[in-house]
Amino acid sequence: MPAGDILISQVLISAMFSMVGVLAAACAVQAIVRMRQEEAGRTAELILATPVSRVRWMRDYLALGSLGVVLVLLSGAVVSAASVLVSGDVPERVADSFIAAAVQLPAALAYLAVLALVFVLLPEMTAAVWWSLMGLGAFLGIFGGLIGAPEALRSLSPFTHTPIPAGAETDISGGLWMLAVAAAAVTAALACMRRRGLHAT
């Protein structure tokens, strides 16, 4: 296959996974939103009346959100790889699908972790922050460059920092920074959750 066609194929796969990455992040934060719904609906009180601690309760939801992210990205990669093979593209492009899916993971985990911290510190704002962060992040990350948004504004979106697969030249620094942010936010959220009471309103 000509080098130009290979490049176009890689660009199309990356563009498709920018949308899949948004879906994965939405799936992740739904776990936190569900946790807030349980708290507001007082069903969390029933769970925490058992030997389940607040930290374990949150940790389980974080694990569920992370699993959801992986399943969404993996499903997208499988469908993309199957499409590549059906279209008669070279089998080597199958790897591009899985790489494009993998580089979306840090942004989705960053959303999960940051919203978990919001849930702990400002529980009543969880839903509002979810809509704001997802809407603004997705718009700036996907369309910010097309509408000429300032670089400083675009940098607010985790999706702007998602690595773009380019073989050995792929710059993964943005992904590493997002993973660091996610780890710090999760650590802070779990530590604060240990001392936090329930907020039913």
Residue frames as a rotation matrix with the C-alpha (Angstrom) as fourth column:
MET 1
0.576 0.818 0.000 0.00
0.818 -0.576 0.000 0.00
0.000 0.000 -1.000 0.00
PRO 2
0.021 -0.577 0.816 1.37
0.447 -0.725 -0.524 3.49
0.894 0.376 0.242 -0.87
ALA 3
-0.735 -0.410 -0.540 2.68
0.655 -0.224 -0.722 5.52
0.175 -0.884 0.433 2.05
GLY 4
-0.851 0.446 0.276 0.03
-0.425 -0.895 0.136 8.19
0.308 -0.002 0.951 1.43
ASP 5
0.064 0.916 -0.395 -2.80
-0.319 0.394 0.862 5.67
0.946 0.071 0.318 1.74
ILE 6
-0.151 -0.201 -0.968 -1.30
0.755 0.608 -0.244 4.30
0.638 -0.768 0.060 4.95
LEU 7
-0.965 -0.248 -0.083 -1.17
0.248 -0.762 -0.599 7.80
0.085 -0.598 0.797 6.43
ILE 8
-0.491 0.858 0.148 -4.79
-0.649 -0.474 0.595 8.48
0.581 0.196 0.790 5.46
SER 9
0.161 0.530 -0.833 -5.83
0.169 0.816 0.552 5.19
0.972 -0.230 0.042 7.05
GLN 10
-0.493 -0.433 -0.755 -4.04
0.802 0.108 -0.587 6.09
0.336 -0.895 0.294 10.29
VAL 11
-0.970 0.152 0.188 -5.61
-0.189 -0.962 -0.199 9.55
0.151 -0.229 0.962 10.35
LEU 12
-0.164 0.975 -0.150 -9.10
-0.519 0.044 0.854 8.15
0.839 0.218 0.499 9.83
ILE 13
0.088 0.146 -0.985 -8.63
0.584 0.794 0.169 5.60
0.807 -0.590 -0.015 12.62
SER 14
-0.790 -0.444 -0.422 -7.33
0.602 -0.430 -0.673 8.29
0.118 -0.786 0.607 14.99
ALA 15
-0.789 0.553 0.267 -10.25
-0.486 -0.828 0.280 10.58
0.376 0.091 0.922 14.12
MET 16
0.086 0.851 -0.519 -12.75
-0.143 0.526 0.838 7.82
0.986 0.002 0.167 14.78
PHE 17
-0.015 -0.147 -0.989 -11.21
0.818 0.567 -0.097 7.04
0.575 -0.811 0.111 18.15
SER 18
-0.941 -0.182 0.284 -11.38
0.016 -0.864 -0.503 10.66
0.337 -0.469 0.816 19.24
MET 19
-0.117 0.976 0.186 -15.15
-0.760 -0.209 0.616 10.06
0.640 -0.069 0.766 19.38
VAL 20
0.363 0.190 -0.912 -14.74
0.247 0.924 0.291 6.65
0.898 -0.331 0.288 20.98
GLY 21
-0.649 -0.694 -0.311 -12.56
0.529 -0.118 -0.840 8.30
0.546 -0.710 0.444 23.62
VAL 22
-0.675 0.504 0.539 -15.39
-0.620 -0.783 -0.045 10.69
0.399 -0.365 0.841 24.50
LEU 23
0.379 0.845 -0.377 -17.78
-0.490 0.529 0.693 7.75
0.785 -0.078 0.615 24.86
ALA 24
0.015 -0.464 -0.886 -15.28
0.573 0.730 -0.373 5.96
0.819 -0.502 0.277 27.09
ALA 25
-0.916 -0.363 0.169 -14.92
0.108 -0.631 -0.768 9.03
0.385 -0.686 0.617 29.31
ALA 26
-0.264 0.907 0.328 -18.70
-0.812 -0.392 0.433 9.38
0.521 -0.152 0.840 29.51
CYS 27
0.438 0.361 -0.824 -18.95
0.014 0.913 0.407 5.74
0.899 -0.190 0.395 30.56
ALA 28
-0.464 -0.724 -0.511 -16.34
0.577 0.190 -0.794 6.34
0.672 -0.664 0.330 33.25
VAL 29
-0.927 0.064 0.370 -18.02
-0.274 -0.789 -0.550 9.34
0.256 -0.611 0.749 34.83
GLN 30
0.057 0.986 -0.157 -21.40
-0.538 0.163 0.827 7.61
0.841 0.037 0.540 34.79
ALA 31
-0.025 -0.130 -0.991 -20.01
0.610 0.784 -0.118 5.38
0.792 -0.608 0.060 37.52
ILE 32
-0.906 -0.342 -0.248 -19.41
0.407 -0.554 -0.726 8.44
0.111 -0.759 0.641 39.71
VAL 33
-0.614 0.761 0.209 -22.80
-0.651 -0.638 0.411 9.92
0.446 0.116 0.887 38.83
ARG 34
0.177 0.674 -0.717 -24.41
-0.044 0.734 0.678 6.62
0.983 -0.088 0.160 39.82
MET 35
-0.441 -0.415 -0.796 -22.56
0.767 0.287 -0.575 6.70
0.467 -0.863 0.192 43.13
ARG 36
-0.986 0.116 0.117 -23.91
-0.153 -0.909 -0.388 10.19
0.061 -0.401 0.914 43.78
GLN 37
-0.219 0.964 -0.149 -27.43
-0.603 -0.014 0.798 9.02
0.767 0.265 0.584 42.92
GLU 38
0.053 0.177 -0.983 -27.12
0.505 0.844 0.180 6.24
0.861 -0.506 -0.045 45.48
GLU 39
-0.792 -0.403 -0.458 -25.96
0.596 -0.352 -0.722 8.71
0.129 -0.845 0.519 48.09
ALA 40
-0.854 0.496 0.160 -28.69
-0.489 -0.868 0.081 11.25
0.179 -0.009 0.984 47.33
GLY 41
0.005 0.909 -0.417 -31.32
-0.533 0.355 0.768 8.51
0.846 0.218 0.486 47.26
ARG 42
0.110 -0.077 0.991 -30.09
-0.993 0.042 0.114 7.20
-0.050 -0.996 -0.072 50.64
THR 43
0.941 0.170 -0.292 -29.54
-0.208 0.972 -0.105 3.68
0.266 0.160 0.951 49.30
ALA 44
0.042 -0.995 -0.090 -25.85
-0.189 0.080 -0.979 4.16
0.981 0.058 -0.184 50.05
GLU 45
-0.119 -0.032 0.992 -26.74
-0.972 -0.200 -0.123 4.21
0.202 -0.979 -0.007 53.74
LEU 46
0.831 0.485 0.271 -27.97
-0.526 0.845 0.101 0.63
-0.180 -0.226 0.957 53.46
ILE 47
0.690 -0.644 -0.330 -24.75
0.135 0.562 -0.816 -0.47
0.711 0.519 0.475 51.81
LEU 48
-0.236 -0.871 0.431 -22.54
-0.288 -0.361 -0.887 1.31
0.928 -0.333 -0.166 54.32
ALA 49
0.370 0.416 0.831 -24.52
-0.923 0.059 0.381 -0.14
0.109 -0.908 0.405 57.21
THR 50
0.976 -0.155 -0.153 -22.83
0.146 0.987 -0.068 -3.44
0.162 0.043 0.986 56.30
PRO 51
0.466 -0.867 -0.177 -19.08
0.487 0.084 0.869 -4.07
-0.739 -0.492 0.461 56.78
VAL 52
0.215 -0.366 0.905 -18.48
0.928 -0.212 -0.306 -2.19
0.304 0.906 0.294 53.50
SER 53
-0.162 -0.362 -0.918 -16.48
0.654 -0.736 0.175 0.98
-0.739 -0.572 0.356 54.25
ARG 54
0.721 0.413 -0.556 -16.87
-0.044 -0.774 -0.632 4.30
-0.692 0.480 -0.539 52.43
VAL 55
-0.120 -0.859 -0.497 -13.43
-0.774 -0.233 0.589 3.87
-0.622 0.455 -0.637 50.87
ARG 56
-0.759 -0.127 0.638 -14.22
0.164 0.911 0.377 0.39
-0.630 0.391 -0.671 49.60
TRP 57
0.290 0.945 0.152 -17.57
0.550 -0.034 -0.835 1.62
-0.783 0.326 -0.529 48.27
MET 58
0.645 -0.105 -0.757 -15.85
-0.497 -0.810 -0.311 4.32
-0.580 0.577 -0.575 46.27
ARG 59
-0.443 -0.897 -0.004 -12.99
-0.630 0.308 0.713 2.04
-0.638 0.318 -0.701 45.22
ASP 60
-0.397 0.375 0.838 -15.47
0.483 0.862 -0.157 -0.45
-0.781 0.342 -0.523 43.79
TYR 61
0.723 0.684 -0.099 -17.15
0.312 -0.451 -0.836 2.26
-0.616 0.574 -0.540 41.73
LEU 62
0.302 -0.707 -0.640 -13.78
-0.768 -0.578 0.277 3.47
-0.566 0.408 -0.717 40.48
ALA 63
-0.675 -0.520 0.523 -12.94
-0.176 0.802 0.570 -0.07
-0.716 0.293 -0.633 39.45
LEU 64
0.084 0.807 0.585 -16.31
0.654 0.398 -0.643 -0.37
-0.752 0.437 -0.494 37.70
GLY 65
0.788 0.190 -0.585 -15.73
-0.194 -0.826 -0.529 2.91
-0.584 0.530 -0.615 35.86
SER 66
-0.177 -0.943 -0.283 -12.24
-0.773 -0.046 0.633 1.81
-0.610 0.331 -0.720 34.80
LEU 67
-0.572 0.037 0.820 -13.58
0.279 0.948 0.152 -1.50
-0.772 0.316 -0.552 33.54
GLY 68
0.534 0.841 0.093 -16.23
0.452 -0.191 -0.871 0.33
-0.715 0.507 -0.482 31.56
VAL 69
0.471 -0.457 -0.754 -13.56
-0.665 -0.746 0.037 2.48
-0.580 0.484 -0.656 29.92
VAL 70
-0.598 -0.773 0.210 -11.51
-0.481 0.557 0.677 -0.56
-0.641 0.304 -0.705 28.91
LEU 71
-0.292 0.561 0.775 -14.55
0.552 0.761 -0.342 -2.37
-0.781 0.328 -0.531 27.51
VAL 72
0.741 0.570 -0.356 -15.66
0.084 -0.605 -0.792 0.63
-0.667 0.557 -0.496 25.44
LEU 73
0.221 -0.748 -0.626 -12.18
-0.856 -0.457 0.243 1.16
-0.468 0.482 -0.741 24.00
LEU 74
-0.684 -0.479 0.550 -11.62
-0.230 0.858 0.460 -2.54
-0.692 0.188 -0.697 23.39
SER 75
0.148 0.825 0.546 -14.98
0.544 0.393 -0.742 -2.87
-0.826 0.406 -0.390 21.63
GLY 76
0.774 0.104 -0.624 -14.10
-0.339 -0.765 -0.548 0.08
-0.535 0.636 -0.557 19.42
ALA 77
-0.217 -0.953 -0.212 -10.72
-0.818 0.059 0.572 -1.43
-0.532 0.298 -0.793 18.62
VAL 78
-0.536 0.071 0.841 -12.24
0.209 0.977 0.051 -4.80
-0.818 0.203 -0.538 17.67
VAL 79
0.558 0.811 0.176 -14.85
0.439 -0.109 -0.892 -3.20
-0.704 0.575 -0.417 15.42
SER 80
0.598 -0.407 -0.691 -12.23
-0.652 -0.748 -0.123 -0.96
-0.467 0.524 -0.713 13.81
ALA 81
-0.493 -0.842 0.219 -9.85
-0.576 0.504 0.643 -3.87
-0.652 0.191 -0.733 13.25
ALA 82
-0.205 0.511 0.835 -12.64
0.505 0.786 -0.357 -5.94
-0.839 0.348 -0.419 11.70
SER 83
0.797 0.519 -0.308 -13.51
0.064 -0.580 -0.812 -3.06
-0.600 0.628 -0.496 9.39
VAL 84
0.114 -0.860 -0.497 -9.88
-0.830 -0.357 0.428 -2.78
-0.546 0.364 -0.755 8.31
LEU 85
-0.686 -0.402 0.606 -9.76
-0.122 0.885 0.449 -6.46
-0.717 0.234 -0.657 7.41
VAL 86
0.150 0.842 0.518 -13.13
0.593 0.343 -0.728 -6.44
-0.791 0.417 -0.448 5.61
SER 87
0.776 0.160 -0.610 -12.12
-0.255 -0.806 -0.535 -3.39
-0.577 0.571 -0.585 3.56
GLY 88
0.848 -0.473 0.239 -9.07
0.496 0.548 -0.673 -5.26
0.187 0.690 0.700 2.28
ASP 89
0.686 -0.642 0.343 -6.57
-0.653 -0.751 -0.099 -2.99
0.320 -0.156 -0.934 4.02
VAL 90
-0.128 -0.823 -0.553 -3.22
-0.246 0.567 -0.786 -4.45
0.961 0.035 -0.275 5.01
PRO 91
0.514 0.367 -0.775 -3.34
0.538 0.566 0.625 -6.53
0.668 -0.738 0.093 8.22
GLU 92
-0.514 -0.799 -0.313 -0.65
0.774 -0.274 -0.571 -4.30
0.370 -0.535 0.759 9.74
ARG 93
-0.583 0.361 0.728 -3.27
-0.265 -0.931 0.249 -1.57
0.768 -0.048 0.639 10.07
VAL 94
0.406 0.720 -0.563 -5.11
0.335 0.456 0.825 -3.73
0.850 -0.523 -0.056 12.61
ALA 95
-0.199 -0.579 -0.791 -2.50
0.966 0.021 -0.259 -2.77
0.167 -0.815 0.554 15.20
ASP 96
-0.848 -0.107 0.518 -3.28
0.133 -0.991 0.012 0.90
0.512 0.079 0.855 14.53
SER 97
0.120 0.983 0.141 -6.82
-0.106 -0.129 0.986 0.33
0.987 -0.134 0.089 15.80
PHE 98
0.576 0.075 -0.814 -5.64
0.704 0.460 0.541 -1.05
0.416 -0.885 0.212 19.13
ILE 99
-0.547 -0.807 -0.222 -2.98
0.829 -0.488 -0.273 1.64
0.112 -0.334 0.936 19.52
ALA 100
-0.632 0.386 0.672 -5.52
-0.063 -0.890 0.451 4.38
0.772 0.242 0.587 18.77
ALA 101
0.512 0.828 -0.228 -7.80
0.128 0.189 0.974 2.87
0.849 -0.528 -0.009 21.42
ALA 102
0.226 -0.497 -0.838 -5.02
0.940 0.337 0.054 2.59
0.256 -0.800 0.543 24.01
VAL 103
-0.760 -0.617 0.206 -3.96
0.553 -0.779 -0.296 6.24
0.343 -0.111 0.933 23.76
GLN 104
-0.134 0.798 0.588 -7.53
-0.188 -0.603 0.776 7.31
0.973 -0.006 0.231 24.67
LEU 105
0.219 0.248 -0.944 -7.27
0.705 0.628 0.329 5.58
0.674 -0.737 -0.037 28.05
PRO 106
-0.689 -0.553 -0.469 -5.47
0.716 -0.417 -0.560 8.35
0.114 -0.721 0.683 30.01
ALA 107
-0.819 0.417 0.395 -8.07
-0.322 -0.903 0.285 11.03
0.475 0.106 0.873 29.19
ALA 108
0.154 0.931 -0.330 -10.96
-0.142 0.352 0.925 8.78
0.978 -0.095 0.186 30.22
LEU 109
0.092 -0.198 -0.976 -9.24
0.869 0.494 -0.018 7.84
0.486 -0.846 0.218 33.48
ALA 110
-0.909 -0.414 0.051 -8.49
0.354 -0.832 -0.427 11.51
0.219 -0.370 0.903 34.17
TYR 111
-0.376 0.861 0.343 -12.19
-0.496 -0.500 0.710 12.31
0.783 0.097 0.615 33.86
LEU 112
0.366 0.506 -0.781 -13.07
0.312 0.724 0.616 9.43
0.877 -0.469 0.107 36.17
ALA 113
-0.244 -0.590 -0.770 -10.55
0.919 0.112 -0.377 10.48
0.308 -0.800 0.515 38.82
VAL 114
-0.947 -0.124 0.297 -11.25
0.070 -0.980 -0.188 14.23
0.314 -0.157 0.936 38.75
LEU 115
-0.123 0.974 0.190 -15.01
-0.464 -0.226 0.856 13.72
0.877 0.017 0.480 38.99
ALA 116
0.267 0.136 -0.954 -14.46
0.641 0.714 0.281 11.30
0.719 -0.687 0.104 41.89
LEU 117
-0.703 -0.583 -0.408 -12.62
0.699 -0.461 -0.546 14.09
0.130 -0.669 0.732 43.70
VAL 118
-0.733 0.541 0.412 -15.46
-0.393 -0.831 0.393 16.51
0.555 0.126 0.822 42.91
PHE 119
0.192 0.846 -0.497 -17.92
0.019 0.503 0.864 13.96
0.981 -0.175 0.081 44.31
VAL 120
-0.050 -0.291 -0.955 -16.00
0.918 0.364 -0.159 13.82
0.394 -0.885 0.249 47.58
LEU 121
-0.829 -0.435 -0.352 -15.46
0.544 -0.772 -0.328 17.55
-0.129 -0.464 0.877 48.01
LEU 122
-0.713 0.608 -0.350 -18.57
-0.601 -0.786 -0.141 19.03
-0.361 0.110 0.926 46.35
PRO 123
-0.793 0.337 0.507 -21.13
0.374 0.927 -0.030 16.21
-0.480 0.165 -0.861 46.11
GLU 124
0.190 0.955 -0.229 -24.05
0.335 -0.282 -0.899 18.47
-0.923 0.094 -0.374 45.21
MET 125
0.260 -0.177 -0.949 -22.09
-0.718 -0.693 -0.067 19.73
-0.646 0.699 -0.307 42.19
THR 126
-0.402 -0.536 0.743 -21.28
0.001 0.811 0.585 16.28
-0.916 0.236 -0.325 40.77
ALA 127
0.207 0.573 0.793 -23.89
0.801 0.366 -0.473 16.25
-0.562 0.733 -0.384 37.99
ALA 128
0.935 0.166 -0.312 -23.33
0.010 -0.894 -0.448 19.89
-0.353 0.416 -0.838 37.00
VAL 129
0.121 -0.972 -0.200 -19.57
-0.686 -0.227 0.691 19.46
-0.718 0.054 -0.694 36.85
TRP 130
-0.261 -0.171 0.950 -20.00
0.356 0.898 0.259 16.23
-0.898 0.405 -0.174 34.84
TRP 131
0.628 0.580 0.518 -22.03
0.698 -0.126 -0.705 17.96
-0.344 0.805 -0.484 32.14
SER 132
0.872 -0.310 -0.378 -19.70
-0.355 -0.933 -0.054 20.96
-0.336 0.182 -0.924 32.07
LEU 133
-0.055 -0.984 0.172 -16.44
-0.541 0.174 0.823 19.00
-0.839 -0.048 -0.542 31.94
MET 134
-0.215 0.002 0.977 -17.67
0.541 0.833 0.117 16.50
-0.813 0.554 -0.180 29.37
GLY 135
0.740 0.600 0.303 -19.34
0.586 -0.355 -0.728 19.03
-0.330 0.717 -0.615 27.12
LEU 136
0.803 -0.479 -0.355 -16.53
-0.503 -0.864 0.028 21.56
-0.320 0.156 -0.934 27.17
GLY 137
-0.093 -0.911 0.402 -13.79
-0.419 0.402 0.814 18.94
-0.903 -0.093 -0.419 27.01
ALA 138
-0.002 0.157 0.988 -15.31
0.669 0.734 -0.115 17.07
-0.743 0.661 -0.106 24.08
PHE 139
0.901 0.412 0.136 -16.06
0.379 -0.596 -0.708 20.25
-0.210 0.690 -0.693 22.12
LEU 140
0.652 -0.707 -0.274 -12.63
-0.669 -0.707 0.230 21.80
-0.356 0.033 -0.934 22.60
GLY 141
-0.123 -0.760 0.638 -10.78
-0.270 0.645 0.715 18.52
-0.955 -0.084 -0.285 22.12
ILE 142
-0.077 0.180 0.981 -12.51
0.749 0.659 -0.063 17.57
-0.658 0.730 -0.185 18.88
PHE 143
0.515 0.439 0.736 -13.58
0.840 -0.431 -0.330 20.88
0.172 0.788 -0.591 17.33
GLY 144
0.620 -0.265 -0.738 -11.33
0.308 -0.783 0.540 23.43
-0.722 -0.563 -0.403 19.04
GLY 145
-0.477 -0.879 0.022 -8.73
0.309 -0.144 0.940 23.32
-0.823 0.455 0.340 16.29
LEU 146
-0.387 0.391 0.835 -11.36
0.921 0.115 0.373 23.54
0.050 0.913 -0.405 13.54
ILE 147
0.675 0.717 0.176 -12.95
0.695 -0.697 0.174 26.71
0.247 0.005 -0.969 14.95
GLY 148
0.008 -0.788 0.616 -9.60
0.308 -0.584 -0.751 28.30
0.951 0.196 0.238 15.74
ALA 149
0.941 0.331 -0.064 -10.00
0.144 -0.222 0.964 28.30
0.305 -0.917 -0.257 19.51
PRO 150
0.402 -0.836 0.373 -6.98
-0.823 -0.509 -0.255 29.73
0.403 -0.205 -0.892 21.37
GLU 151
-0.114 -0.559 -0.822 -4.37
-0.091 0.829 -0.551 27.16
0.989 0.012 -0.145 22.34
ALA 152
-0.893 -0.222 0.392 -4.70
-0.374 -0.117 -0.920 28.12
0.250 -0.968 0.022 26.02
LEU 153
-0.058 0.959 0.279 -8.42
-0.972 0.009 -0.235 27.35
-0.227 -0.285 0.931 25.89
ARG 154
0.490 0.215 -0.845 -7.96
-0.589 0.796 -0.139 24.10
0.643 0.566 0.517 24.00
SER 155
-0.505 -0.806 -0.308 -5.38
-0.266 0.485 -0.833 22.93
0.821 -0.339 -0.460 26.52
LEU 156
-0.430 0.432 0.793 -8.13
-0.895 -0.090 -0.437 22.77
-0.117 -0.897 0.426 29.15
SER 157
0.663 0.726 -0.184 -9.50
-0.748 0.652 -0.122 19.66
0.032 0.219 0.975 27.47
PRO 158
0.109 -0.613 0.782 -7.88
-0.401 0.693 0.599 16.31
-0.910 -0.379 -0.171 28.29
PHE 159
0.665 0.224 0.712 -8.69
0.457 0.632 -0.626 15.17
-0.590 0.742 0.318 24.76
THR 160
0.905 -0.399 -0.148 -6.36
-0.399 -0.676 -0.619 17.86
0.147 0.620 -0.771 23.39
HIS 161
0.085 -0.938 0.337 -3.46
-0.979 -0.016 0.201 16.12
-0.183 -0.347 -0.920 25.14
THR 162
0.704 0.211 0.678 -4.32
-0.153 0.977 -0.146 12.62
-0.694 -0.001 0.720 23.95
PRO 163
-0.378 -0.926 -0.010 -1.27
-0.248 0.091 0.964 11.20
-0.892 0.367 -0.264 22.13
ILE 164
0.626 0.485 -0.611 -1.59
-0.707 0.021 -0.707 10.92
-0.330 0.874 0.356 18.36
PRO 165
0.522 -0.438 0.732 -0.26
0.251 0.899 0.359 7.55
-0.815 -0.004 0.579 17.14
ALA 166
0.802 -0.345 -0.488 2.71
-0.597 -0.432 -0.676 8.08
0.023 0.834 -0.552 14.86
GLY 167
0.649 -0.548 -0.528 4.77
0.200 0.792 -0.577 4.94
0.734 0.269 0.623 15.22
ALA 168
0.060 -0.745 -0.664 8.07
0.960 0.225 -0.167 5.35
0.274 -0.628 0.729 17.03
GLU 169
-0.769 -0.374 0.518 7.65
0.317 -0.927 -0.200 9.14
0.555 0.010 0.832 16.95
THR 170
0.288 0.957 -0.021 4.47
0.449 -0.115 0.886 9.11
0.846 -0.264 -0.463 19.05
ASP 171
-0.671 -0.432 0.603 4.66
-0.260 -0.624 -0.737 11.72
0.695 -0.651 0.306 21.80
ILE 172
0.027 0.691 -0.722 3.13
0.551 0.592 0.588 10.07
0.834 -0.414 -0.365 24.89
SER 173
-0.887 -0.455 -0.075 4.01
0.313 -0.475 -0.822 12.86
0.338 -0.753 0.564 27.33
GLY 174
-0.492 0.781 0.384 0.43
-0.723 -0.612 0.319 14.14
0.484 -0.121 0.866 27.36
GLY 175
0.381 0.634 -0.673 -0.86
-0.177 0.765 0.620 10.69
0.907 -0.117 0.404 28.25
LEU 176
-0.276 -0.584 -0.763 1.67
0.688 0.434 -0.582 10.32
0.671 -0.685 0.282 31.04
TRP 177
-0.936 -0.030 0.350 0.69
-0.169 -0.836 -0.522 13.67
0.308 -0.548 0.778 32.53
MET 178
-0.059 0.994 0.091 -3.00
-0.771 -0.103 0.628 12.70
0.634 -0.033 0.773 32.48
LEU 179
0.310 0.098 -0.946 -2.22
0.303 0.933 0.196 9.40
0.901 -0.347 0.259 34.19
ALA 180
-0.722 -0.623 -0.300 -0.31
0.518 -0.200 -0.831 11.32
0.458 -0.756 0.468 36.85
VAL 181
-0.697 0.557 0.452 -3.26
-0.623 -0.782 0.002 13.66
0.354 -0.280 0.892 37.36
ALA 182
0.278 0.841 -0.463 -5.62
-0.451 0.540 0.710 10.68
0.848 0.012 0.530 37.57
ALA 183
-0.049 -0.385 -0.922 -3.44
0.606 0.723 -0.334 8.93
0.794 -0.574 0.198 40.15
ALA 184
-0.941 -0.331 0.065 -3.18
0.172 -0.637 -0.751 12.08
0.290 -0.696 0.657 42.28
ALA 185
-0.426 0.858 0.286 -6.92
-0.772 -0.510 0.379 12.76
0.471 -0.060 0.880 42.09
VAL 186
0.347 0.539 -0.767 -7.84
-0.087 0.833 0.546 9.18
0.934 -0.123 0.336 43.00
THR 187
-0.418 -0.599 -0.683 -5.42
0.660 0.316 -0.682 9.18
0.624 -0.735 0.263 45.91
ALA 188
-0.958 0.080 0.276 -6.85
-0.212 -0.845 -0.492 12.46
0.194 -0.529 0.826 47.21
ALA 189
-0.127 0.990 -0.060 -10.44
-0.721 -0.050 0.691 11.31
0.681 0.131 0.721 46.69
LEU 190
0.259 0.191 -0.947 -9.96
0.291 0.919 0.265 8.07
0.921 -0.344 0.183 48.61
ALA 191
-0.707 -0.585 -0.398 -8.11
0.571 -0.140 -0.809 9.84
0.417 -0.799 0.434 51.42
CYS 192
-0.837 0.445 0.319 -10.85
-0.511 -0.843 -0.167 12.46
0.195 -0.303 0.933 51.79
MET 193
0.018 0.896 -0.444 -13.61
-0.476 0.398 0.784 9.87
0.879 0.197 0.434 51.49
ARG 194
-0.384 -0.247 -0.890 -12.27
0.538 0.723 -0.433 8.15
0.750 -0.645 -0.145 54.59
ARG 195
-0.861 -0.009 -0.509 -13.26
0.459 -0.447 -0.768 11.17
-0.220 -0.895 0.389 56.69
ARG 196
-0.834 0.551 -0.034 -16.30
-0.487 -0.705 0.516 12.31
0.260 0.447 0.856 54.72
GLY 197
-0.571 0.733 0.370 -19.87
-0.033 0.430 -0.902 11.73
-0.821 -0.527 -0.221 55.80
LEU 198
-0.500 0.481 0.720 -22.84
0.860 0.370 0.351 11.07
-0.097 0.795 -0.599 53.53
HIS 199
-0.801 0.279 -0.529 -24.60
-0.261 -0.959 -0.110 13.96
-0.538 0.050 0.841 51.82
ALA 200
-0.433 0.714 0.551 -28.15
0.727 0.638 -0.255 13.02
-0.533 0.290 -0.795 50.96
THR 201
0.691 0.695 -0.197 -29.00
0.456 -0.631 -0.627 16.46
-0.560 0.343 -0.754 49.60
